Amino acid sequence: MRSETIAVGVCAGLLVAYLAVVWLDTDPGRLVRLPTAEQVVAVALPSEEDVVLTRAASGWTVSAKGEAPIPAAEVLVDALLAGLAEAAPAPPTHRPEALGAARPVVLSLRDGDSVRIEVGRRRPGGHGCPAEVDGARLDLPSTVDWLLDRPLEGWTRAIVTDLDLADIVGVEVGGSISLEVARTEDGWLVDGLPADPHRVRVWLSYLAHLPALGGAPWDPDADAILEATVALADGTREAVSLACPEGLARTKSGTWRVPGLVCTRLAATRVDLLGAPFLGVEPFGIRLEREGGGWAMERRGSDWVLVEPGDRLLDHNATRLVAEYLADLAPPPVPVGAGPNTFETEATVTATIAEGETLAIAFGAPNSDGLVPVAVDGGPPLYLEQYQVDPVLPRLDELTAGP
């Protein structure tokens, strides 16, 4: 019995050691070994952007298509290398081609060699992702696939403004949007009105820590230019200019190409920062108009009754939720900026909130970022997140209790 226990222990120890160094059986007599993170000096991610991560004396940098390198988010680079180091042998049936097109990762090593890894898509349920190295099949953690989905700006941590939020006492915005934001003893004011402190802090964070993708020439003829002047507690002022949608920023340290998200976030309207619901009260009448058919219903007591088209029994819970979502509909918790000056209306919701008093909200089509332009009672367009819009634009069959 003692000899069997020793034998089992020895076998288990050998297996652990085998997996720890990630030796992968391929053809008989041939072995492939993955490099350690310390051996890697560059990571190339061939794609439309051709992102390259490079180890420098000051840390990791990121560049694309021959652009000048800028500081990278080292925590993400470390996570990628750590994920590759967790590779384990995979059964022969787990091939990258089985789960979507494989994406190449090329590791450049200190000794001048390189290793090319083909990484497939993560499996349903997050159970890792398949990969292949020179014919050897292996399994990687799902985080590797998730990291490879990041665009260039997802790897950068270049900051061209570095201000302490606690030092900011006010911001004046001019240009395509006009705002005056001020800190008081009682909180933040936007154009003299009490604002949602969380929304203001999120908005300020983009001005205080402006991320950049690299240097770029300034375009004075951009369609929309925001001029922000940040007032600090010591009496100094910091100027930041943004050209949108070109994605350019101008600061005291130079001019920069910035992620499109920066323009989206900083082009916040007064409504975005105040954060108040559009209605604020539950309506007692709702009408939805859109191509392909709409509906109208009104509240009678605790129930909602369909008035157009008639002869339908409404589901109590479904209609109650539509009314509650509409009453709470407000700019997103994280400001997503002003909408386009004009957009094609795809649906209009008219809510009756008092006798003879209605409020109309026009909804456009979502853009490529999933943001939906809306205009409230003909006011300045702004964006809502798709998840906010879907509950207040249900189809009629989603409201009815039966055929």
N, C-alpha and C positions, 0 to 999 in steps of 0.2 A: 504493500500500500504506500509506503514511504517513497519507494522508487517511482511509482506512478505519479505521485504528487510533484516530485522534483521534475519529472519529465514534462508534465503539464505546465509548470512554472517556467521552465526553460523555453518551451515553445511559445508561450504567451510573450515572454520577454523579447524573443527574436522577432515576433510579429510586430510588436510596438516599435522596436528599433528600425525595422524595415519601413514602416509607414512614416516614421519621424524624419528619415532622410529622403523620403519620396523617391525611392527607386521604382521604376515602372518597367515591367516586363513587356517587351515588344516581340520581335522575332527571337527565336532561340539563339542564345549566345550574345544578344545585344541588349544593352541597358541604357536608359536615358535618365539623367539626373537634372532636376530643376535647380536653378541658382537660388541662393539665399538673397534676402533683401539687401544685405551689405555688399554683395557682388554687383548689384545693378547700378549703372550710372545714367541710364536713360531708358525711357519707355516710349515707344512710338505706337500710336493708335491710328493706323491708316484708315481714312474715311474721306468724306468731302472736305472736312476741315484739316485733316492730317495733323492732329494734335500731337505734340511732342513734349514730354516731361523730362527735364534734364536736371541732374544733380549738380549743384554749384557750391562754391565755398560758403556762400551765405544761406544755402538751403535749396529747395527745389524751385525750378522755374517752369513756366508753360509758354508755348508758342504755337503758332499755326501758319502753315504755308509761307514760311520764310519771314514772318513778322518778328520784330524784336521780342525777346523773352521778357516776361514779367513774373513777379513772385506768384508761386502756386500755393494752393491750400495743402500744406504738408500733411495734415491729418488725413486727407483723402488719398494722397499718394501712398502714405504709410498703410492705409486700409487696403489699397489695391495690392501692394506687395505682400502684405500679411495674408490676404485671401489666396494669392497664388502659392504662398508657402504652405497653405493648408491642403494642397492637392493630395488626392488619394487615388489609388488604382481603381478603375471603373470596370464593370463587367463588359465583355465584348459587344453587347447589344447597345450600350450607351454611346452612340456616335453623335457628334455635333449636328450633323445633317438631319437628325431625327427631330430636332426641336428648333427649327428655324435656321436661317443663314448664319453660318459661323462668322465671327469677326476676329480679325487678326490682332495680336498683341506682340510686339517685337521688343525683347529685352536686350539692351546692349550692356556688356559686362566689362569689368575693369581690365580683364586680360585681352580685350579686343574681340572676343567671340560674341555671338548673338544667339538668342533662342526665340523662335517664332511659335506662338501658341495660338491655336484656333479655338475660340470660345463660343459655345452655342448658347441658346436662350435658356433661362432658368425654367425648371420644371414646375408644373402646377402645384400649388401648395408651398412653394418656396423651398423645395427639397433639392437644393443645389443646382448646378448647371454642368453639362458635359463639356469636355474639351479634348484637344488632341495635340500632341507634341511629337512631330517626326514619326507619326504612325502609332505612337503610344497613346492609349486612351486613359483618361483620368477624370475625376470628379472635382469640381471646385465649389466653394460656398456661393450662395445666391448673390452675396454682396458684390462679387466680381462682375456679374452681368449687370447689376444695377449701376455700378460705377462706370461701366463702359457706355452707358446710355447718356452720360453727361456731355453737353456741348462744351465748347471752349470756355465760355464764361463760367461754367460750372466748376472749373478747376482753378480759377484764379482767386487770389486774395490780395490783389493790388489795391491799396487804398490811397486816394489822392487828396482826400481831406481827412483830417484826424482831429475832431473836436469832441470835447467832453459834453455830453448832453446836459449835465448839471450846470455847465457854464453858459448855455444858450438862454438868453432872456427875451429874444424876439427875432422874428424873421419878416422881412418885407419882400413880397414877390410881385414883379411887374412883367410886362410883356403880354403874351397870349392869355395869361391868367393873372388876376390881381387879388392878392391876399395880404392881410396884415395879421400876424400871429404874435401874441404877447403873453409873457408869463406874469401872473399877479400872485399876491399872497393867497388868493382863493383858488388858483388854478390857471388854466390856459384860456385865453380869449381869441376868437377868430373874428376879425372885423367887428370887435366889440361885443361879441356874443359868447356865452360859455360853451366851451368845446369839450368833446369827449377826450379825456387825458390820454387814454390808450392810443387812440387814433393819431393824436398829435405826436406822441412819442415815436410811434412807428414811422410817421412821415418825417420827423426830424432825424431819425437814425440814418436815413439815406443821405441827407445833407451832411450829417456829421461824419459819416464813414462812407464816402462816395467810392464805389468800386470802379476800376478801369480795366479795359482789355488791352490797352496799348496806346501809344501816341498816335495822333491824327491831326491833320490841319483843320482849323476852324472854318465853318461855312457861314458867313454873315448873311447869306440869302436863304437860309433854312426857312421852311414854312412856318414853324412855330418856335419861338425862342423865349425861354423863361429866364428872367434875371432875378436871382435870389440874393438878398443881402442879410447875412446872419449877424446879429448883435450879440456880443459876449459880455459877461459880467464885468470884465476888466475895462470895458469901454471901447475895445477894438471891434472891428467889423471884418467879416470875411465874405467875399463876393464869389458866387458860383453862377455860371451861365450854362444853360442846357439848350441844345438845338434838337428839336424833335420833329419828325420821327427819325432823323438821321442818326441819332444815338451818339451825339457829341457833347462833351463837357469842357468848359474852360474854367480853370482855377488859377490861383497865384503861382502854382507849380508848373503850369503848362496847359496844353489842350490834349484831350483824350477821347478815345472811343470807349463808350460805356455800354453795358448791357441794355437792351431795349426796355427791360423791366424797370430800370431807373427812371426813365422818362414817364413810364406809365404810373409809377408810384408817386413821383414828385409833382406831376401835373394834377394834383388834387384840387377839388373845388371846395368852396365854403361848406356845401352840403356834405361832402365827404368827411370833413374834419368835425363838423358839429355832430354828425352821427344820429340825428333824430329820425325816428320813423316817418315815412311820408304821410301816413294816415294818423297813426297814434291811437286810434280808436277802432273798434271792430265795426265794419260797415253793416248796414241793414239792407243794402241792395248791391248786387255785383252783376255787371254785364261784360262779357268777353266777346270781342269782335275780331275775327280773323278770316283769311281766305280759307274756304273749305268748310265753313260753318262755325257758328258761335253759340252762345247761350246766355240767358239772363235768369237770375234767381233773386228772391227777396226773402227776408226773415220775417216769419210770423210766429210770435211767441218765442219758443225755444227751437223751432224747426225752420228749415229752409224749404221754400216752395219754388219749383221751376215754373217760370212764366213764359219763357221762350226757349225751345218749342215746348208746348204743353204735353199733357197726358204722359208724364213720366214720374215715377216715384224716385225720390232722391235718397241716397244713402246718408244717414244722419252724421256719421263720423267723418265721411269724406268731405261733405260740405262745411262742417264745422271747422275742419283743419284748413280748408282754403281760406275761410274768413279770418282765422287766427293768423295764418302766415301773411295774408295781405295787410292786416292791422300792424304787424311787426316789421314789414318790409322796410329796409333802411339801407344806406350805403354799406358796403362790406366792412367788417371789423378792421381789415387791413386796407387802407385806401388804395384804389386801383386807378384813380385819375379821371380826368375829364373825358367824355365820349367825343365822337366825331361831331363836327358842326352840323352835319346833316347825315341822316341815315334813312333807309327805307323801312317804314313801319310794317312789321309782320303781324303784330297783334296789339290790341288796345284793351285795357281793363278800365272800366269806369265804375268807381265805387261811390255809393251814396252814403254820406257820413252824417248828414243832418237833413231835416226837411228843406228841400230846395237847394242843398249844398252837395256838390259832387266833386270828385277829384279823378282826373284821367291820367293814366300812365301808358305811354306808348313804348313798345318793345321792338327792337330790331333783331337782326340775325346775329348770332355769336361770331366773334372774330376768331382768328387762328389760335389765340390764347384762351379761348373759352369764355371771354368777357362779352356781356350782352349790353349794347347801348340802350339807354332808356331816357325818356324825357317826361318829367312830371309836370302836368298842367302847362305844357309849352315852355317850361323853364330850360336852363342850360343842360345839354345832354351830359350824362355821366354813365359810368359803367357799373354793372352788377355782375357778380359771379353767377355762372350757370346754375349752380345748386340753389341759389336764392330764387331764381326765376321759375324753374320747373314746377314747384308746388302751387304757384298762383296762376298757371296756365294749363289746367287739366283739360283733357278731352271730355266730352259729355258722357261717354260711356264709363269714365272713371268716377263720375258722380252719381250715376243711377244705381238703384238697388237691384235692378233686375231688368229683363227684356221688356 
